[in-house]
């Protein structure tokens, strides 16, 4: 009865569950998928874990100039549940914007068509640690973690031929819980080492646990922020990646990283910015007062040149309706 009346104003009452499935969940707090925790996870993934306290104290003493604009302690406490770190939170934003089950299905069709390495079939998704998962064609389990990793690796393969560069060393700046490091060493067995570093103590704590849990910690190596200088000095890094991290840092923090890369002559740098109002076509920081500053000039000033800037999805329809569209930027040191 209600819908018969609302039809005249182009409106309709629907179930909330149907609405969420079609247009995404607009949340006010982190959410996570339901799955049992592995044995020992509940006891280890605690805010009073001695290893986490050690990391917090070390980072606090080491980085006085790294005053966070977004990732302050209260934000981390509110946003990241240590037990369900792969849920919909600041690491993944599974249902950000209009991301929905339909977006994930569309993106999977795109990834299947463009996935030259066949990663969708060789990389698995088990939904552990709170990941929201979806079924595709009744044969494939997909997630934000899996799809974003496949599309990012496909971009790097297209432009740098990672699969043909045995021994390649990668630095993942702002590695979060180790998502890309895990997927990269699984997808590309000939890659040498992926070093995972993050200036947030909780991220280092989680990536240490997660990469060890996945059994890839010999090749996806977690580097505490306090040790990054010595690791860079003893390893020739070929490629640095920054996925949605610089967009949440101040210019001073970004330039600290850029100086480090320039000093150690890291040849390639991939940056994935948050979409913002510009759909990821610009590289902007987040300052402590909430303003945004362009940091492209800082990259160019250090001798890097922009060699590729392209949409995350090369199909315009998927770029509009797919999961978390943005633009990928690839730089090369002159």
C-alpha positions in Angstrom: 0.0 0.0 0.0 2.7 2.4 1.0 4.7 1.7 -2.2 1.6 2.3 -4.4 1.5 5.8 -3.0 5.2 6.4 -3.1 5.4 5.4 -6.7 3.9 8.8 -7.6 7.0 10.5 -6.2 9.5 8.0 -7.7 10.2 6.3 -4.3 9.8 2.9 -2.8 10.2 1.1 0.6 12.8 -1.7 0.5 14.5 -4.0 3.0 17.6 -2.5 4.6 19.5 -5.7 3.8 18.6 -5.4 0.1 19.7 -1.7 0.1 23.0 -2.5 1.7 23.7 -5.3 -0.8 22.9 -3.1 -3.8 24.5 0.3 -2.9 26.9 -0.4 0.0 26.8 -0.1 3.7 27.3 3.5 5.0 28.8 2.7 8.4 29.6 4.8 11.4 32.0 2.3 12.9 34.2 -0.6 11.7 32.4 -3.8 10.7 33.8 -7.3 10.1 32.7 -10.5 8.5 31.9 -13.4 10.7 34.6 -16.1 10.9 36.2 -17.9 13.7 39.7 -16.7 14.8 42.6 -19.1 14.4 43.9 -20.8 17.5 45.9 -18.4 19.7 44.8 -15.2 17.8 42.5 -14.0 20.6 45.3 -14.3 23.2 47.9 -12.6 21.1 46.1 -9.8 19.3 45.6 -7.6 22.4 46.4 -4.0 23.0 48.4 -4.9 26.1 50.6 -7.4 24.2 54.2 -6.7 25.3 55.5 -6.6 21.7 52.9 -3.9 20.8 53.8 -1.9 23.8 57.5 -2.2 22.9 56.8 -0.9 19.3 54.7 2.0 20.6 57.4 3.1 22.9 60.1 2.8 20.3 58.1 4.7 17.6 57.1 7.4 20.0 60.8 8.1 20.8 62.0 7.8 17.2 59.6 10.0 15.2 58.9 13.3 16.9 58.6 15.0 13.5 56.1 12.3 12.3 53.1 14.0 14.0 50.1 12.2 12.6 47.4 14.1 10.9 45.0 11.1 10.7 46.5 8.1 12.3 46.6 9.4 15.9 46.3 7.0 18.7 42.6 7.7 19.3 41.9 7.1 15.6 43.8 3.8 15.7 42.0 2.7 18.8 38.6 3.6 17.4 39.2 2.3 13.9 41.3 -0.9 14.2 40.1 -4.0 16.0 43.3 -6.0 16.4 41.5 -9.3 16.2 39.5 -8.4 13.1 42.0 -6.2 11.3 40.9 -7.4 7.8 37.4 -6.1 8.3 35.9 -2.9 6.9 38.2 -0.4 8.6 40.8 2.2 7.8 43.1 -0.4 6.2 40.5 -1.5 3.6 37.3 0.6 3.7 35.5 -2.4 2.2 32.1 -0.5 1.9 33.5 3.0 1.3 31.4 5.2 -0.8 29.2 3.2 -3.2 31.2 0.0 -2.8 28.7 -2.9 -2.7 28.4 -6.5 -3.6 27.5 -5.4 -7.2 30.8 -3.4 -7.3 32.8 -6.4 -6.2 31.2 -8.7 -8.9 31.8 -6.1 -11.6 35.4 -5.7 -10.5 35.9 -9.4 -10.5 34.7 -9.7 -14.1 37.2 -6.9 -15.0 40.0 -8.6 -13.1 39.4 -11.9 -14.8 39.6 -10.3 -18.2 42.8 -8.3 -17.5 44.6 -10.7 -15.1 47.5 -11.9 -17.3 49.1 -13.9 -14.5 45.9 -15.7 -13.4 46.2 -14.4 -9.9 42.5 -14.6 -9.1 42.7 -18.4 -9.3 46.0 -18.9 -7.6 45.5 -16.5 -4.7 43.0 -17.7 -2.1 40.6 -15.8 0.2 39.5 -17.5 3.4 37.7 -14.6 5.1 39.9 -14.9 8.2 40.4 -12.0 10.6 37.0 -10.3 9.8 37.3 -9.9 6.0 34.0 -9.4 4.3 33.8 -11.9 1.4 31.6 -12.4 -1.6 30.9 -15.4 -3.9 31.6 -15.0 -7.6 30.0 -17.5 -10.0 29.6 -19.9 -7.1 33.3 -20.9 -7.6 35.4 -18.1 -6.3 35.5 -16.3 -2.9 36.6 -12.6 -3.3 37.3 -9.7 -1.0 38.6 -6.2 -1.0 42.0 -7.5 0.0 42.2 -10.0 -2.9 40.8 -7.7 -5.7 42.9 -4.7 -4.8 46.0 -6.8 -4.6 45.3 -8.4 -8.0 44.7 -5.1 -9.8 47.8 -3.5 -8.2 50.1 -6.4 -9.1 48.6 -6.4 -12.6 49.5 -2.7 -13.0 53.1 -3.4 -11.9 53.3 -6.4 -14.2 52.1 -4.4 -17.1 54.6 -1.7 -16.8 57.6 -3.3 -15.0 57.3 -7.0 -15.8 57.8 -8.0 -12.2 57.4 -11.7 -13.0 60.4 -11.5 -15.3 62.7 -9.9 -12.7 63.9 -12.6 -10.3 65.4 -11.3 -7.0 63.5 -8.0 -7.2 63.4 -6.1 -3.9 60.3 -4.1 -3.0 59.7 -1.7 -0.2 56.0 -1.3 0.9 55.7 2.1 2.7 52.6 2.2 4.8 52.2 -1.5 4.6 49.3 -1.8 7.1 48.8 -5.4 8.1 50.9 -6.7 5.3 48.2 -7.2 2.7 50.2 -6.4 -0.5 53.4 -8.1 0.8 51.5 -11.3 1.4 49.8 -11.3 -2.0 53.0 -10.2 -3.9 55.3 -13.0 -2.7 52.5 -15.5 -3.2 51.7 -14.3 -6.7 55.3 -13.8 -7.8 57.5 -16.6 -6.3 60.6 -15.2 -8.0 60.4 -11.9 -6.3 63.4 -11.5 -3.9 62.0 -9.7 -0.8 59.1 -7.4 0.0 60.0 -5.3 2.9 56.9 -4.1 4.8 57.3 -0.9 6.9 54.8 1.4 8.6 55.1 4.3 11.0 52.1 3.1 13.0 53.1 0.7 15.7 49.8 -1.3 15.5 50.4 -1.9 11.8 53.9 -3.3 12.4 52.5 -5.5 15.2 49.8 -6.8 13.0 51.9 -7.4 9.9 54.5 -9.3 12.0 51.7 -11.6 13.2 49.9 -11.9 9.9 52.8 -12.6 7.6 54.1 -15.2 10.1 50.6 -16.7 10.2 50.5 -16.9 6.4 53.9 -18.5 6.3 55.5 -15.9 4.1 57.6 -13.9 6.6 60.9 -15.1 5.1 60.2 -13.2 1.9 57.6 -10.6 3.1 59.8 -9.2 5.8 58.5 -6.8 8.3 60.8 -3.9 9.1 60.1 -1.8 12.2 60.1 1.8 11.5 63.1 2.3 13.8 65.2 0.0 11.6 64.4 1.3 8.2 67.6 3.3 7.7 69.8 0.3 8.3 67.7 -2.0 6.1 67.9 0.5 3.3 71.6 0.8 3.7 72.2 -2.9 3.4 69.7 -3.7 0.6 69.4 -2.3 -2.9 65.6 -1.6 -3.3 64.3 -1.7 -6.8 60.7 -0.5 -6.3 58.9 1.3 -3.6 55.1 1.3 -3.3 52.7 3.5 -1.3 49.1 2.4 -1.3 46.7 5.0 0.1 49.2 6.0 2.8 50.7 9.3 1.6 47.2 10.7 1.2 46.9 10.4 5.0 50.2 11.9 5.9 51.6 15.4 6.2 53.9 16.9 3.6 56.8 16.8 6.1 56.3 13.0 6.6 56.0 12.4 2.9 59.2 14.3 2.1 61.1 12.4 4.8 60.2 9.2 2.9 61.0 10.8 -0.5 64.4 11.9 0.8 65.1 8.3 2.0 64.2 6.9 -1.4 66.3 9.4 -3.2 69.3 8.9 -0.9 69.3 5.2 -1.6 68.5 5.6 -5.3 65.3 3.5 -5.4 64.6 3.5 -9.1 60.8 3.1 -9.3 58.0 4.5 -7.0 54.3 3.6 -7.3 51.8 5.8 -5.5 48.1 5.1 -5.1 46.3 8.1 -3.7 42.9 8.3 -2.0 40.3 9.3 -4.6 39.2 12.5 -2.9 37.3 15.0 -5.0 39.7 14.5 -8.0 39.3 10.7 -8.4 43.0 10.1 -7.6 44.4 12.3 -10.3 46.2 14.5 -7.8 48.7 13.7 -5.1 47.7 15.5 -2.0 48.7 15.3 1.7 46.5 15.6 4.7 47.9 18.3 7.1 47.2 18.4 10.8 44.8 21.4 10.4 42.8 19.4 7.8 44.1 21.2 4.7 45.5 19.3 1.7 48.8 20.1 0.0 50.0 18.9 -3.4 53.2 16.9 -3.0 53.9 16.1 -6.7 56.5 18.9 -6.9 58.4 17.4 -4.0 58.7 14.1 -5.9 59.9 15.8 -9.1 62.3 18.0 -7.2 64.1 14.8 -6.0 64.8 13.6 -9.5 61.8 11.4 -10.1 59.8 11.7 -13.3 56.2 10.6 -13.8 56.2 7.8 -16.4 52.6 6.5 -16.0 49.4 7.9 -14.6 46.4 5.8 -15.5 43.0 4.9 -14.1 42.9 2.0 -11.7 40.5 0.4 -14.1 41.1 0.8 -17.9 37.5 0.2 -18.6 35.6 3.5 -18.1 32.4 1.8 -16.8 34.4 -0.2 -14.2 36.3 3.0 -13.3 32.9 4.5 -12.5 31.2 1.6 -10.7 34.1 -0.7 -9.6 35.6 -1.0 -6.1 37.4 2.1 -4.9 38.4 3.7 -8.2 41.4 6.0 -8.2 44.5 6.6 -10.4 47.8 4.8 -10.3 51.0 6.9 -10.5 54.4 5.4 -11.4 57.6 7.4 -11.1 61.2 6.6 -12.2 64.4 8.1 -10.8 66.3 10.0 -13.5 
